[in-house]
Every structure is written in C-alpha cells, then in structure tokens.
C-alpha cells in the first residue's frame, strides 16, 4: 500500500504524475493486476490513469459495487446493483479501451449487470431507464407486502450497523429455536422464535456486505406478542451517493421500523468511528430520531474488563455466538416496544 499526503488532489491523476509512475512501477514489481484508489476518481481522472496503464483501475465506489455484485442474490438486489453500476459507469464511458470499458458489467467481469464490454452511452441510458421501471414495480410489491404486514399489527425491528459487525449472526441467534440455546433464551426473556423463523438462517460470512438483501424473521414474546425482525445491509463510512439506490430495500425496512437495533463490533479498534459513521448515515436519511438500542457484539473477543466498561457506557454487551448472553437484550427490546414505545406503537397501528 502506498500513501501520499498533499494539500489537494491532482486534477488529472489524483496523486500527481510522479507518484502515479511510482505506483505503477511498484505494481509491476509485485505482479499486481489491479490498482485500487481509496478516494473516488472523477471521470477525467479515471480516463487519464487508465490511459497511463494497462492494469485494471478501481476506486472505492467501484470496489464496493464489485462486492455488491458478488453478494446480490434476489432479483431486486441484482437490479439495484446493476443500476448503481451503470449510473456510476455512464459518465466514464468513452470510445477507447479505458478503465470503465474494461470493467463495465459487474465491475471486473463478475456479478449482476454484465453487458457487452464496449457498452455505449445510448445503450447504457436505455438500460438504466428499463431498470428504473422494473425496480419501480418491485417497490410497489414491497409496499403491498408492508401494508399486509402492518394490518397484522406486528411491530418491526430493523438490525442495522457497520458492515461485518455481526448483524446476521445476531439475527440467526435470536430467531433460531432448533438447539438447546432456545430454552435458555426463553427462560430469561420469554421470547421464542415462531415456527417459520428457523426455516432458513441469514447468510453469515466474515466478509464486507455479505448481506445485501433484507431478511425478515418472526419472534414471539410473552402474552402472544410477535415482532418482525429484519437483517439489513451493513453501512460503511462515506457512503457514496451512487450506492443509496442499492440500499433502497434496506432503507424502506428501516423507515418502517418501530425500533432500530444498532449492532457494533466491540472488538474493532475503530468502533467509535464506525458508530459515528452509522449515526451520521441515519441522520442523513432522516432516521436520526428513530428509537434504537445499542448492542455491543463480539464480547467474547474483548477482555472482560473492557466488556464491563462498555456495559457501563450503555447498551447491551452480547456475543451472538453465545445465546446465553442475549436474554437482557431481548428484555430490553420488549421494554422498548411495549413500555417506553407503547403510545407511539399504538398510534402507528391505529392508522395502519
């Protein structure tokens, strides 16, 4: 990795011609095939750097889109990723064999959104218009499903947080009732997964954005009260505007939620920065005032003293791998929905 500090970015090459030559020389020495820039490249910078090398050139947004392309599984998710790719690629398309002409369609040749290598602007715009129409239809379907869900008067919980914080693992732990841990959970909180909750667990991988498509499960609390709990895509700092569309399904779930469960990787040394990033994104999306609970996950990976200190600062300290730690969290969710948030919830369901 090479780092450069300068007062302002070079308008043509981002890093300056001399530093670019140093980067390309180092890449040749290492036998690298791809050069990745953390800042996003302008169309002009992307064009100039691509003309200076035959290596694949990616910036931060393109890399994230590539990861999205690999993980999108639903029809909605694939269309969202393809649309985000095309919107980002459109101003970077030129006639010669430049960065985007080599990378268009799955960024690096993978995933949804694959089209002809030498796509032109007119075909890209036509495809964008078609994708927007298809996604509008899918959005209508989602709205219908949400209305049906609201008519059942079920509170909605959305699990949010920085990418790779353990959100999917937590969802699986809370809604899985097939092992002996289910009895331990029920004994402390009274919460039990419904029969449908354990049909298929959320995908869990130690990767960024392993979850792209929201996954919902039901959880039953005492007094025959049920909730819908949804796993959402992880956030990341400086979320590029081109990716907002790819988050649409997740954002809709969060907007409709009665409670957000903000999951933080307690073992990550940058956890405070990640908390600020998530809170900033929520504020930008108009969700800053949404009721939420803070969860310090991966407590099994931090010293006991650190875990105790986190608990004193507020929130629930858990390990999604140890279901015995989840009882207090479920009690906290129950209180937030049916005690502190009772009036707000009743008002919402009264107008459903």
N, C-alpha and C positions, 0 to 999 in steps of 0.2 A: 504494500500500500504506500502510495506517495501522497504527501500533504503539502499544499502550498498556501502561504498566507500573503495576501496582497490587499491594498486599500480597496480595490474594486475589481470586479471580474473583467477580463479582457473581452471586448465586444465581439471579437471574431472567433477566438479559440478558447474562451473562458479562462484558461490558465496561462495564456501567452505562448508564442511560438516556440521559444526556447524550452519552456517546461514541457510543452507537448512533445517536442522531439525527445526529451529525456524520458518521458512516459513511454513513448513508442519503442525507444531503444531498450528500455527495461523489459517491456512486454516481449520483444523478440528474444532477449536473453533467457527469459523464463519459459518461452514457448507458449505464451498465452494466446488465446484465440479471441478473447473479449476484453474490452476496456470499459469499465463502469465508472461514471461520474456521479458523485452524490448530489450535487446541485442539478436541477433540471436545465437542459440545454435549450436555448432558443432555436427556432428553425434555422436561422443563419449559422449559429454555432455548430449545430448538428451537421449541416451541409459542409461547412469548412473542415471540421475534424474528419468527416468521412472521406472527403477528397484527399486528405493527407495520409490515409492508411487504408489497408485492405482488411483490417481487423473489424469485427463487429463492435459497434459502439452503442452502449446503453447509458441512459441516465436513470435517476431514481424512479421516476414515474414509470418508465418503460420496464424496469426490473420488477416493480410491484405488479404491473399488468401481466407480465410473464408468469409470475407466481399465481395470480388470479386465474389465468388461463389454464393452468395445470390443475387447479382445485375446484373449478366450477363444474358441477355435476347436473344441476337441474336445467330445464330449458330456459327458465328465467335468468338464472345465473350466467349461462353461456351467452345469451343475447346481451345481457348487460356488459359483460366483459368485452365482447366483440364491438359493441357500440363505443365503449370507452377507448378501445384501441384505435378504432377508425377516427374518432374525434381528435385524438392526440396525433395520429399519423397524417391527417389531411393537410395541415399547413407545412408539413415536412416532406411532402411528395414532390419530387422533381423527376425529370426525364432520365438523368444519368443513374448509374449504379451507385447510389448513395446509401447512407445509413438506413433510411426508412424503406427504400425499395428492397433492401436485402432482408429487412426484419419485419415488414408488414405481414400481418396474418399470424397471430399467435406469438408475436414478438420472439423471434428466434426460431420460428417454424413449428411451434407447439400450440396445442390447445384450441379452444373455440376461436373463430374469427379467421381461419385460414382462407385466403383468397389467392388469386394469381399473384406471382411475385412482383410483376411490374404493373401494379394497380394504378389507374389514373384518377385524377380528381373527380371527373364526372361520375365514374362508376362508384367511387367512394361516397359521394353525396347521395347517389341513388340508394346505395346500400344503407346509409345512415337513416334516410327517410323511411325505408322499409322496416328497419329495426325499431325505430321510434313508434311506428304504428303497431307492430307486434307487441312491443312492451306496454303500450297503452292498453291493449286488450287484456294482457296478463294482469296489469294493475287493476283493471275493472274486476277481474276474477278474484283478486286478493281482497278488494273492498267488499265483495259479496260474502266471502268467507268470514271476514272480520265482523260483518253485520250479523251473520248467523251465530258467531261466537258470542257477540255482545248480547244477543237475545237470550242466551242461556245464563246471563248474569254471572259469568266467570271472571274473576279478577285476572289480570295479566301481569306477569313478571318477566322482565327482559334482563338477561345477564349480559353485561357489557364490560369493556375493559380493554387494556392494551393487548396487542396481538401476542399470543403464546403465554398468556397469564394463567391458563388452566381452566378456562371457562367451560369447554366441552367436557373435560374430566369432571368438573363440579356438577354439571347437568346430569351426567350419567350416574354419579354417586347419589345425587338426591332422588332421582327418579327410578333407580334400579331397585327392584324388590325381590330379585331372584336368589340372593345369597343371605347368609345369616346376619349380615350387617343390617338388613332391612328391619329385623326385630329390634336390634339395638337402637336404630333411629326412631322407630315407633315408640319405644319405651321412654325416650327423652322428650320427644316433641309431639307425639301423637300423629305425625304426618306419615302418610303411606302413599306410594305410587298407585295409580289405578292400573287396571289390567293392561290397558293399551300402552302404558308408559314404558314397559320393559320390552316392547316388541323389537325395537332397533335402537341401539345406542348411538349417540352423536360420535362422529369421527374424531378420534384423538390421535394427534401426531405431534412430535416435537419439531414443528415447522411453523414458519410465519404463515398466517392466513389459511391454516388447514381447514377452517370453517368459513365458507363463503355464503352458503345458502342457509337462512334461518331454519332451525329445527325446534319444533314445539312438542312438549310433553304435558301430561296432566299429573297433578299431585293432589292428594286428598288430605285435608286437615280434619281435626275433630269436628263433631257436630255436622257431619255430612257436607262440609265445605270443600270445594275444589278450586284449584287455580290452574291456569295455563302458564307454564314456564318455558321461555324461549331462549335458545342459544343464538348469539348474533356474531357477526364478523368482528374480528379484533381491530381496534384503531391503531394508528401509528402517528408519530409526530409529523407536523407539517403536511397533513393530508392534502394531496394535490386535488385541485378542483375537478380535474377530469375524472377522478375516482368517485365523486359524490354520487353520480348516476349508478355506479356499480354497487353502491351501498343502499340503493333505494328500498329494497325489500326489508333490509335490516332497520333502516330509519323509520319505516312505517310501523314496524313492530314496536320500536322504542317510543314513537309518538303515542301509540295506543296504550302503552303500558301504564298500569297503576303504580308500579314500583320498579325502579332500576336496582339491580344488584351489581355494584361496581367491583369487579374482581381484580386484585393486584397481586403480582408475583412478589411475595415478601422476600424471596431470596435474591432478587435482582438488585444490584448496587445502584441502578438508575431508577429505582421505583418511584422516588419523589418526582423526578422529571416526567415519568410516564403518567403519574397521577395528574399532574398539571396539564399534560397533553390531552388526556381524556376529558378532563373538566373543561378545557378550552374548546374542544370539539363539540361537546354537549352544549356549551353556551352558544357557540356559533350556529348550532342547529335549532336554537330556541328551546332546548331541553334542560337548561341550567337549573330551573326551579322544580324540575320533576323530582318527586320523593325518591330517595335512594339510600341504599345500605352499602357500607364499605366492607369488603371481605379481603382479609389478608390470607392469600392462599400459599401453598407450599411451605407451611410452617415446619414440616418435617426436615426442611433443608436449611433451617436457620437455628442458631443456638437458642436454648431455652430462655436465656436472659433477654435476648432480642425479641423473641415472641411475646414475652411478658410485657416488654416495653411497648410493643405495638398495640397490645390489648389495652394498655393504659391510655393510649392516644385515641382510642375509639375504634369502633368496627369489631368484626368477628375474626379471630385467628383460627384458621382451619387448615387441614390437609385433605384435599379431595381424594387422596389415596387412603385415608383413614376415616371411614364413615362414622366412627365413634366421636369425631370432633365436630360433627355437623349439627348435633342437637340444638345448641344455643343459637345457631344461625337460623334454623327453621322456626324456633320460638320467636326470634326477632322479626322474621318475615310475617309470622302470624300476627304479632302485635301491630306491626306497621300497617297491615291490610285491614284488620278488623277492630283495632282500638284507636291508634293515632289517626289512621286514614279512613275511619268508618264513615264520617259525614261526607267526605269527598267521594268515596266509592258509591255510597247510596245515591248521591246526586247524579253521578255518571250513569248508573244503571237505570235510574228513573227516566232518563231521556233516551235510552237505547232503543 
